[in-house]
Amino acid sequence: MQEVEERADLTLPDIAAVHTEPGQAPVILYNPVLCHHAGRTLCEFYRYHEYGHLELRHHKRNDISIQQEEREADRWAATHAPLRVVMAAYRYFSNGGGSSPFHGEGRSRAARLLMSTESVALSSGPAGYRRIREHVARAF
């Protein structure tokens, strides 16, 4: 991941967001109060999600919808974040959290995470796939 400044912003209405200004490097803003309420592990997923936006260069593109950008950032986070972080987000989304007009329904986001982690696990062989399934089973 590229190095990006992360800055606390108590006025941010979301857990985290990428902030860009012309001629300036992008910054990841986060609301420490909302992160505290969400929990460290779930907040970490949102951090990876924002890094996904940057790695996928969403701030420099205008050829896809915001909804597509959010789906791509979820998938990027699911394949780059530690499994415990992805599973925290999976539980949260499975219970209906994280829904928005741009991100989609929480359960759809949970399915997106599961499909992304399964594809990574399948590419790492049967042991990786078993590890994902065991984590999912323990999550519920």
C-alpha atoms as a printed R data frame, in Angstrom:
    type eleno elety resid chain resno       x       y       z
1   ATOM     1    CA   MET     A     1   0.000   0.000   0.000
2   ATOM     2    CA   GLN     A     2   1.139   3.494  -0.720
3   ATOM     3    CA   GLU     A     3   1.942   5.758   2.202
4   ATOM     4    CA   VAL     A     4  -0.890   8.164   2.799
5   ATOM     5    CA   GLU     A     5  -1.468  10.647   5.565
6   ATOM     6    CA   GLU     A     6  -4.284   9.590   7.883
7   ATOM     7    CA   ARG     A     7  -5.960  12.410   9.756
8   ATOM     8    CA   ALA     A     8  -8.583  12.404  12.506
9   ATOM     9    CA   ASP     A     9 -11.685  14.479  11.756
10  ATOM    10    CA   LEU     A    10 -14.407  14.599  14.387
11  ATOM    11    CA   THR     A    11 -16.817  16.235  11.920
12  ATOM    12    CA   LEU     A    12 -16.625  13.380   9.405
13  ATOM    13    CA   PRO     A    13 -20.080  11.725   9.245
14  ATOM    14    CA   ASP     A    14 -18.568   8.344   8.266
15  ATOM    15    CA   ILE     A    15 -15.943   6.093   9.825
16  ATOM    16    CA   ALA     A    16 -13.449   6.923   7.079
17  ATOM    17    CA   ALA     A    17 -13.194   8.623   3.701
18  ATOM    18    CA   VAL     A    18 -10.601   9.665   1.144
19  ATOM    19    CA   HIS     A    19 -10.205  13.427   0.870
20  ATOM    20    CA   THR     A    20  -8.603  14.987  -2.178
21  ATOM    21    CA   GLU     A    21  -7.834  18.561  -3.146
22  ATOM    22    CA   PRO     A    22  -6.376  19.645  -6.481
23  ATOM    23    CA   GLY     A    23  -2.586  19.710  -6.372
24  ATOM    24    CA   GLN     A    24  -2.462  17.939  -2.989
25  ATOM    25    CA   ALA     A    25  -1.774  14.320  -2.063
26  ATOM    26    CA   PRO     A    26  -4.902  12.396  -1.023
27  ATOM    27    CA   VAL     A    27  -5.566  12.044   2.706
28  ATOM    28    CA   ILE     A    28  -7.555   9.371   4.512
29  ATOM    29    CA   LEU     A    29  -9.799  11.020   7.062
30  ATOM    30    CA   TYR     A    30 -11.295   9.030   9.910
31  ATOM    31    CA   ASN     A    31 -13.661   9.845  12.731
32  ATOM    32    CA   PRO     A    32 -12.092   8.500  15.947
33  ATOM    33    CA   VAL     A    33 -15.412   8.589  17.815
34  ATOM    34    CA   LEU     A    34 -17.165   6.478  15.184
35  ATOM    35    CA   CYS     A    35 -14.131   4.169  15.023
36  ATOM    36    CA   HIS     A    36 -14.278   3.721  18.778
37  ATOM    37    CA   HIS     A    37 -17.972   2.816  18.618
38  ATOM    38    CA   ALA     A    38 -17.450   0.443  15.679
39  ATOM    39    CA   GLY     A    39 -14.460  -1.233  17.277
40  ATOM    40    CA   ARG     A    40 -10.817  -1.314  16.266
41  ATOM    41    CA   THR     A    41 -11.071  -4.311  13.946
42  ATOM    42    CA   LEU     A    42 -14.075  -3.060  11.972
43  ATOM    43    CA   CYS     A    43 -12.493   0.389  11.736
44  ATOM    44    CA   GLU     A    44  -9.405  -1.278  10.304
45  ATOM    45    CA   PHE     A    45 -11.528  -2.794   7.530
46  ATOM    46    CA   TYR     A    46 -12.825   0.650   6.637
47  ATOM    47    CA   ARG     A    47  -9.236   1.878   6.532
48  ATOM    48    CA   TYR     A    48  -8.340  -0.873   4.060
49  ATOM    49    CA   HIS     A    49 -11.462   0.004   2.070
50  ATOM    50    CA   GLU     A    50 -10.229   3.608   1.742
51  ATOM    51    CA   TYR     A    51  -6.751   2.439   0.752
52  ATOM    52    CA   GLY     A    52  -8.510   0.361  -1.889
53  ATOM    53    CA   HIS     A    53 -10.010   3.512  -3.375
54  ATOM    54    CA   LEU     A    54  -6.516   4.993  -3.597
55  ATOM    55    CA   GLU     A    55  -4.819   1.890  -4.973
56  ATOM    56    CA   LEU     A    56  -7.549   1.583  -7.594
57  ATOM    57    CA   ARG     A    57  -7.093   5.287  -8.403
58  ATOM    58    CA   HIS     A    58 -10.768   6.086  -7.974
59  ATOM    59    CA   HIS     A    59  -9.893   9.712  -7.175
60  ATOM    60    CA   LYS     A    60  -8.436  10.040 -10.713
61  ATOM    61    CA   ARG     A    61 -11.170   8.205 -12.610
62  ATOM    62    CA   ASN     A    62 -14.591   9.213 -13.833
63  ATOM    63    CA   ASP     A    63 -15.388   6.231 -16.041
64  ATOM    64    CA   ILE     A    64 -17.274   4.151 -13.443
65  ATOM    65    CA   SER     A    65 -20.158   4.816 -11.069
66  ATOM    66    CA   ILE     A    66 -19.718   5.531  -7.377
67  ATOM    67    CA   GLN     A    67 -21.482   2.229  -6.678
68  ATOM    68    CA   GLN     A    68 -18.906   0.373  -8.792
69  ATOM    69    CA   GLU     A    69 -16.076   2.190  -6.993
70  ATOM    70    CA   GLU     A    70 -17.494   1.058  -3.638
71  ATOM    71    CA   ARG     A    71 -17.834  -2.548  -4.790
72  ATOM    72    CA   GLU     A    72 -14.240  -2.517  -6.038
73  ATOM    73    CA   ALA     A    73 -12.964  -0.985  -2.778
74  ATOM    74    CA   ASP     A    74 -14.799  -3.674  -0.758
75  ATOM    75    CA   ARG     A    75 -13.234  -6.401  -2.890
76  ATOM    76    CA   TRP     A    76  -9.790  -4.801  -2.625
77  ATOM    77    CA   ALA     A    77 -10.084  -4.603   1.163
78  ATOM    78    CA   ALA     A    78 -11.276  -8.218   1.358
79  ATOM    79    CA   THR     A    79  -8.200  -9.424  -0.510
80  ATOM    80    CA   HIS     A    80  -5.625  -7.233   1.286
81  ATOM    81    CA   ALA     A    81  -6.794  -6.928   4.890
82  ATOM    82    CA   PRO     A    82  -5.948  -9.607   7.466
83  ATOM    83    CA   LEU     A    83  -8.605 -12.317   7.628
84  ATOM    84    CA   ARG     A    84  -9.689 -11.340  11.172
85  ATOM    85    CA   VAL     A    85 -10.431  -7.831   9.852
86  ATOM    86    CA   VAL     A    86 -12.407  -9.142   6.881
87  ATOM    87    CA   MET     A    87 -14.399 -11.440   9.177
88  ATOM    88    CA   ALA     A    88 -15.284  -8.526  11.491
89  ATOM    89    CA   ALA     A    89 -16.652  -6.641   8.481
90  ATOM    90    CA   TYR     A    90 -18.409  -9.782   7.249
91  ATOM    91    CA   ARG     A    91 -20.228 -10.181  10.589
92  ATOM    92    CA   TYR     A    92 -21.164  -6.494  10.664
93  ATOM    93    CA   PHE     A    93 -22.449  -6.483   7.091
94  ATOM    94    CA   SER     A    94 -24.255  -9.837   7.522
95  ATOM    95    CA   ASN     A    95 -26.244  -8.279  10.346
96  ATOM    96    CA   GLY     A    96 -27.330  -5.399   8.118
97  ATOM    97    CA   GLY     A    97 -24.659  -2.860   9.040
98  ATOM    98    CA   GLY     A    98 -22.768  -0.802   6.496
99  ATOM    99    CA   SER     A    99 -25.716  -0.241   4.154
100 ATOM   100    CA   SER     A   100 -25.882   2.904   2.041
101 ATOM   101    CA   PRO     A   101 -27.122   3.942  -1.406
102 ATOM   102    CA   PHE     A   102 -23.515   3.927  -2.649
103 ATOM   103    CA   HIS     A   103 -22.221   0.796  -0.862
104 ATOM   104    CA   GLY     A   104 -25.369  -1.298  -1.259
105 ATOM   105    CA   GLU     A   105 -27.146  -3.428   1.326
106 ATOM   106    CA   GLY     A   106 -25.047  -4.828   4.171
107 ATOM   107    CA   ARG     A   107 -25.830  -8.428   3.238
108 ATOM   108    CA   SER     A   108 -24.715  -7.779  -0.356
109 ATOM   109    CA   ARG     A   109 -21.470  -6.374   0.979
110 ATOM   110    CA   ALA     A   110 -21.021  -9.460   3.167
111 ATOM   111    CA   ALA     A   111 -21.495 -11.703   0.129
112 ATOM   112    CA   ARG     A   112 -18.978  -9.611  -1.812
113 ATOM   113    CA   LEU     A   113 -16.395 -10.073   0.955
114 ATOM   114    CA   LEU     A   114 -17.013 -13.797   1.120
115 ATOM   115    CA   MET     A   115 -16.664 -14.223  -2.646
116 ATOM   116    CA   SER     A   116 -13.441 -12.201  -2.645
117 ATOM   117    CA   THR     A   117 -11.850 -14.107   0.217
118 ATOM   118    CA   GLU     A   118 -12.938 -17.439  -1.258
119 ATOM   119    CA   SER     A   119 -11.276 -16.615  -4.571
120 ATOM   120    CA   VAL     A   120  -8.042 -15.766  -2.735
121 ATOM   121    CA   ALA     A   121  -8.326 -18.952  -0.689
122 ATOM   122    CA   LEU     A   122  -8.962 -21.079  -3.767
123 ATOM   123    CA   SER     A   123  -5.886 -19.653  -5.444
124 ATOM   124    CA   SER     A   124  -3.824 -20.678  -2.399
125 ATOM   125    CA   GLY     A   125  -5.059 -24.274  -2.521
126 ATOM   126    CA   PRO     A   126  -7.237 -26.519  -0.334
127 ATOM   127    CA   ALA     A   127  -5.583 -25.468   2.948
128 ATOM   128    CA   GLY     A   128  -6.384 -21.795   2.298
129 ATOM   129    CA   TYR     A   129  -9.973 -22.618   1.393
130 ATOM   130    CA   ARG     A   130 -10.404 -24.691   4.575
131 ATOM   131    CA   ARG     A   131  -9.004 -21.817   6.647
132 ATOM   132    CA   ILE     A   132 -11.606 -19.393   5.225
133 ATOM   133    CA   ARG     A   133 -14.457 -21.848   5.835
134 ATOM   134    CA   GLU     A   134 -13.311 -22.416   9.441
135 ATOM   135    CA   HIS     A   135 -13.259 -18.652  10.111
136 ATOM   136    CA   VAL     A   136 -16.737 -18.253   8.640
137 ATOM   137    CA   ALA     A   137 -18.054 -21.137  10.745
138 ATOM   138    CA   ARG     A   138 -16.581 -19.611  13.924
139 ATOM   139    CA   ALA     A   139 -18.052 -16.203  13.065
140 ATOM   140    CA   PHE     A   140 -21.589 -17.531  13.508
